Amino acid sequence: MGRIQETFLDLEKLKKKALVGYIVSGDPDVSSTLNAMQLMVKGGVHVIELGIAFSDPMAEGPSIQQGHERALKNKISLQETLGLVKSFREDDDKTPIVLMGYMNTFEALGSKVFSSTAKENGVDGILIVDMPIEESVEFTEQTKKHGIDIIRLVAPTTSESRIKKICKQASGYVYYISLKGITGANSINVDEVKNKVLKLRELTELPVVIGFGIKDGSTASSVKDLADGIVVGSTLVDIMGGNKEEIEKHLSIKINDLSRALN
C-alpha cells in the first residue's frame, strides 16, 4: 500500500479530512522549501503538493505564477526537486509527496527515467495539469510500474462520460476543481460543488479532494464536509513570497487556522 492510500485510510478511520498543502519547489530557495515542508507537516498538513516551476503555468493565478517565477530565478530543476524530496525523506517517511506541474517538464526527463528516479527519491504521486488521458498512456504505465499514483483533475464543466474515463486512469485521489477559472479565484458556490462531488463519488471509489479558492479557515469550513479533503495553495505561496525571516511564523499561523477549521 502506498503512502497516499494509507494516509486517506488512516484519516477515514479517525473521521478526519485531509489537508493538502501546495507550495512551489525552490520558492524562494530550496532550503526554504524544505523548511516549509517540515513545518507544514508539524502544523497538520497530511499531503504535500510540490509545484514544479514552469515558464507558462496556464492554470495558475497571479500568486502561484509569481511563485513559479521566483523559483525559476533560482534555476530550479526537476532533478533538484527530486533531490529535495530525498532530503525530506531523511526525517519523514510517512507524509505523501505529489509533484504537480506541466507536461513539458516531465517529458524532458522521459517517463522511464522520471518514474524510476522519482520512486527512488520518495515521490508518491504526480499531477500533470495539461496531460489529457489520451496522451498519458506511457506515463501511466511507467508510474504504475513504479508504484507512483497519477492524480487526475476534474473540472466543473467535465462531462459525466469523461469523468468515468478520467477516474479509470486515476489513482491516489481525484482533485475536484471547485470553480471555473484559475487558482486563487474567489466565490466558491458550495451548493454547486456539493452536487458535483456527489456525482463524482458515484463514479469513483477514490478519495476526492477539493481545490481552487480555499484560502483560510472560513472557506475550508464551507466545503470540508463535501469531500475527503481540501487543497490549499495560493495563500501558502503568497507567504513563501514574503519576508524570508517571517515565513515560518506566518506559515504556522495559516496552517494552524486551516487545520483547526478542517478537523
N, C-alpha and C positions, 0 to 999 in steps of 0.2 A: 504493500500500500504506500502511495506517495505522500509527501508532506501535505499537499493541498487537501486531498481526500481525508487524511487523518485529522487535519485541523477542523474541517467542517463537521466531521462526525463527532469530534470531541465537543465542539460548540453546541451541536444539536442535543447531545446528552445533557449539557448544562443549561439548555434552553436559552442560549445566548446567540447574539448576532455577530457576524464577522465585521471587524473594522479593517478595511483595506486602505492602506495609505500609499499615495503616489508622490514620488519626487524624481527629479531628473539626475541621472548619474553624472557626476563631475560638476554639479552645480552647488556652490560656486567653485568647488575643487573636490578632488577625490577624498581627501581626508575629512572634509566637512560632510560629504555624503555618507561616509562610513559612520561617523559620529551620529548623524541624524538617524540612520537606520537603527542603530543600537538604542538610541533614545526613544524612537517611535515604539519599539517593542516593549521597552520598560513602561511606557505610558499606556499601553493597551492595544497597539496595532497587532492584528493577527496575521495579516498577509501584506507583504511589501511589493508594490509595483515600481520597478525602476525604469524610468523613461530613458530611451536611447536617443541621444541628441541627433537631430536631423535638420538639414537646411530649409526644408519646406514641410513643416508639420501641419498639414492642412486641416486636421480635425481639432487643432488646439486653439484656444482663445489667447488673448494677449499675455496673460500671466505665464502660461506654460511655454508659449513661444519665446518669451524673454528668458525663461529657464534654459531652453534649448540653446539660445544664443550665448548665454553666459558659459554653458558647458563647452560649446564649440570654440569659444575663445581660448579655452584651455586645451583645444585639440584632443578632447576625449575620444577614445575609440571603443569599438565593441570589445576588442581584446582586453583593453584596460578595465572595462566594466566587468568582464568575466573574472579578472584578477581581483577586483573589488569584492565580488561575491565570494570568492575563495577566502579572502581576508575576513569577511563577515562570518564565514563558516567556522573559523578557528574558535569562536566563542559561542556560536549559536547554530546548532544542528537541527533545530526544530522549526523555526519560522520559515514558511514558504516564500520564495522569491520568484516573481514573474517579471520577465523583461518585456517592456511594451515599446513598440516602435514602428518603423515603416520598412516596407519590403526591401528597398534598395540596400539598406544597411546589412540585413541578414543575408541577402543574396550574394553580396560581395564576398562573404566568407564561405558561402556554399553550405547547403543543408547538411551534408555529411560531416564536414569539419565543425560547423557550428554546433550541431546536436551532440556530437561526442565530447567536444570541449566544454560545452555548457554543462553537460551532465557531470563531467569530471570536477568542475568547479562549484557545483552545488546549486545550479539553477533548476527550478521546479516547473516552470511554465513559460510560454511566450504568448504575447498578444500582438499580432501584426495588424495594425489598423487598416491598411489598404491591401490586404491579401484576401481576395474573394475565394470561396471554397473551390471554384472551378480551376483556380491556378495554384492550389496548395497541396496537390497530391504528393509531390516529392517531399515537401516539408513535413506533411502529416505522417508519411511513412517513416521518415528518419527520426522525427521527435518521438513517435510512438515506440520505435525500436529501442530508444534510449530512456524510455520512461518519463519523458517530458510532456506535460499537458499543453494542448493548444486551446487557449481561451478564446471564445468567439463572442463577437459583438452582435447584439440585436437592437435595431432602431425602432422608434415608434411607428415608422412607415413600412417596416418589413412585413411582407405578406405571410399568411399562415403557412402556405406551401413552402416558402423559402425558409421560414423558421424551422420547419421539420428537417430540411436538408442541412441547415447550419448545425442544429443540435445533434444530428447523427455524426457529425465530424468533430464535435466539441468534446472536450474533457476538462476535468478540474472544476470549472464553474462557468456559467454563462453570464456575461456582462450586459445588462439591460441599460440602454441609454435613456435616461428619464425624460429627455426633452429634445426637441428638434433644434439643431444648431451646434455650436462649438462648446468646448469645455469652458466651465466658468460662467455659463449663461445663467440667467435668473428664471424665476417663476415656474416652479415645478407644479404641474397640475396633478395633485395627489389622486383624485378620483380616476383620472385617465391612466396614470401609472398603475394603480391597483387593478384596473380591468385588464391592462396589457400583461401584467405579471401573472395574473390568474390564468390567462390563456396560455402564457409561456409555460407555466407549471404543468399544464395538461399535456404538453408536448415534450417535456424532458424531465428526467429524474435527477439531473444535475442541480447543485445549488445555484440559486440566482442571486446576483448582486446588482445593486442599482448605483449608477454613477452619473456624473454631469450635474452641476447645480447644487451639490451638497457642500456647504461651506462652514457650518457651525452646529452647535448642539440643537438649535431650533429646527433647522432643515433636516438634520439627522433624525430627530424625533418624529417629524412629519411623515417619514417613509419607512421607519425602522421595522414596522410590523408587516410590511408588504412583501419582504423578501428575506433571504438568508444573510444579507449583509449589505453594507454600503461602501462605495469608493469615494475617497476624498483626495483631491489633487491640487486644484488651483490655489486654494488658500494656503496649503503647505508649501507650494513652490514660491508663493509670494514671500513667505517667511524666510525661505532659503536665499532669497534675493535681497534681504535686508542687511542691516549691520551685522557683520560676522560675529561680533562679540555678544550679540543678543539673540542669535539664532536658537541657542539651547533653551533660553528662558521662554521665548515666545512659542517655540515648538512644543515645549512641555505643557504650557497653558492650553494651547489649541487641542492637542491630543487628549488631554485630561477632560476637556469640555466635551469633545466628541464621544469619548469612551463612556463618560457618565450618562450622556443622553441616550446612548445606544443600549447600554445594559444596566 
